[in-house]
Amino acid sequence: MYQILVAYTTQNSIDYYDAIMPLHSFLYTRIIIFLFGTMGPSLSFSKNVNSPFVYAEAVFGGALIAIGHCTKLSAIVAYLLLVHAVGKVSTFAGWRAWVESTKKPPQDPGLLVRVLRFVGFFEDREDWADATVTSPGETPQIGNLPMDKLGHQYARLGFEG
């Protein structure tokens, strides 16, 4: 938001360029996930893109590319603060929903938490109190949407007749 306000007030094309870089990082991340999904350790696109390694590398790589394109230090700091804030809001809202649902009797988590859940900041999880409960096999499976058909085909390119 800060970079957008700076770009609007200065009317400078470089400031507009820096303001759009956080959006580009999401695109870079998705491209890296697609590429790692098609050249991962297995021939299964779904198995590759659901790997925690793929997500860690894609998010970090997308951030590095976006930050590398920024021209001002303030844009880099604003981007890092934005990513950190989104992560903190997501963690807080998910934890708060878990706390309210485990009370006796279960409570409604409130309007803010419901809105954050609706827009996708978090999903309901039973394991907020104990991180050892989840296993990699219980993570949400992506790669099975109709649009992922290309990824499946590209991952197996040259291996099927």
C-alpha positions in Angstrom: 0.0 0.0 0.0 2.9 2.3 0.9 4.4 1.9 -2.6 1.1 2.5 -4.3 0.6 5.8 -2.4 4.2 6.8 -3.2 3.7 6.1 -6.9 0.4 8.0 -6.9 1.8 11.1 -5.2 5.0 11.2 -7.2 3.5 10.2 -10.6 6.9 8.6 -11.3 6.9 5.6 -13.6 9.7 4.0 -11.6 7.6 4.2 -8.4 4.7 2.5 -10.3 7.1 -0.2 -11.4 8.2 -0.8 -7.8 4.6 -0.8 -6.6 3.6 -3.7 -9.0 6.5 -5.9 -8.0 4.7 -7.7 -5.1 2.1 -8.8 -7.6 4.8 -10.1 -9.9 6.2 -12.2 -7.1 3.0 -14.2 -6.9 3.3 -14.8 -10.7 6.9 -15.8 -10.3 6.0 -18.2 -7.5 3.3 -19.9 -9.5 5.6 -20.3 -12.5 8.3 -21.9 -10.3 5.7 -24.2 -8.7 4.7 -25.3 -12.2 8.3 -25.8 -13.3 9.3 -27.8 -10.2 6.1 -29.8 -10.5 7.0 -30.9 -14.0 10.7 -31.6 -13.3 10.5 -32.8 -9.7 11.8 -36.1 -8.4 8.8 -38.1 -9.5 6.7 -38.3 -12.6 3.6 -37.3 -10.6 2.8 -33.6 -11.0 0.5 -33.7 -8.0 3.1 -35.4 -5.8 5.8 -32.9 -6.9 3.7 -29.7 -6.4 2.4 -30.9 -3.0 5.9 -31.2 -1.7 6.8 -28.7 1.1 10.2 -28.3 -0.6 8.6 -27.1 -3.8 6.6 -24.5 -2.0 9.5 -23.3 0.1 11.7 -22.9 -2.9 9.0 -21.3 -5.1 8.1 -18.7 -2.5 11.7 -17.9 -1.7 12.6 -17.8 -5.4 9.6 -15.6 -6.3 10.5 -13.2 -3.6 14.2 -13.0 -4.7 13.2 -12.3 -8.3 10.7 -9.6 -7.3 13.1 -8.0 -4.9 15.8 -8.1 -7.5 13.6 -6.1 -9.8 12.9 -3.3 -7.3 14.8 -0.1 -7.8 14.5 1.4 -4.3 15.3 0.1 -0.8 11.9 1.4 0.4 10.1 -0.9 -2.1 12.1 -3.9 -0.9 11.3 -3.1 2.8 7.6 -2.5 1.9 7.5 -5.9 0.1 9.1 -7.8 3.0 6.8 -6.1 5.5 3.7 -7.0 3.4 4.7 -10.7 3.1 5.4 -10.8 6.9 2.1 -9.1 7.7 0.1 -11.5 5.5 1.8 -14.5 7.3 1.1 -13.0 10.7 -2.5 -12.3 10.0 -3.0 -15.8 8.6 -1.4 -17.4 11.6 -3.3 -15.3 14.1 -6.7 -15.7 12.4 -6.3 -19.5 12.1 -5.2 -19.8 15.8 -8.0 -17.6 17.0 -10.6 -19.7 15.1 -9.1 -22.8 16.6 -9.2 -21.3 20.1 -12.9 -20.3 19.8 -13.9 -23.7 18.3 -12.3 -25.7 21.2 -14.0 -23.7 24.0 -16.8 -25.5 25.9 -19.3 -24.7 24.4 -17.7 -23.8 21.0 -17.9 -20.1 20.3 -18.3 -18.2 17.1 -14.8 -16.8 16.1 -16.1 -13.4 15.2 -16.7 -11.4 12.1 -13.1 -10.5 11.4 -11.9 -14.1 11.6 -14.9 -15.3 9.5 -14.0 -12.8 6.8 -10.3 -13.7 6.8 -11.3 -17.4 6.5 -13.7 -16.5 3.6 -11.0 -14.7 1.6 -8.5 -17.5 2.1 -6.1 -16.3 4.8 -6.3 -19.7 6.5 -8.3 -22.9 6.5 -9.8 -24.7 9.5 -7.2 -27.0 11.1 -7.4 -29.2 14.1 -3.7 -29.0 14.9 -3.0 -25.5 16.0 -2.1 -26.6 19.5 0.2 -29.5 18.4 2.4 -29.2 15.3 3.3 -32.9 15.5 -0.3 -33.9 14.6 0.0 -33.2 10.9 2.0 -35.2 8.5 3.0 -34.3 4.9 0.3 -36.6 3.6 -2.4 -34.5 5.2 -1.6 -31.3 3.4 -4.1 -30.0 1.0 -3.6 -31.6 -2.4 -3.3 -29.3 -5.3 -2.5 -30.3 -8.9 -5.8 -32.1 -9.5 -7.7 -29.2 -11.0 -8.8 -29.2 -14.6 -6.2 -26.5 -15.4 -3.4 -28.7 -14.0 -3.9 -31.2 -16.9 -1.1 -29.4 -18.8 1.2 -29.9 -15.8 0.5 -33.6 -15.7 1.1 -34.0 -19.4 4.3 -31.9 -19.3 5.7 -33.8 -16.3 5.4 -37.1 -18.2 6.6 -35.8 -21.5 8.9 -38.3 -23.1 8.1 -41.1 -20.6 4.9 -42.3 -22.2 4.3 -43.5 -25.7 
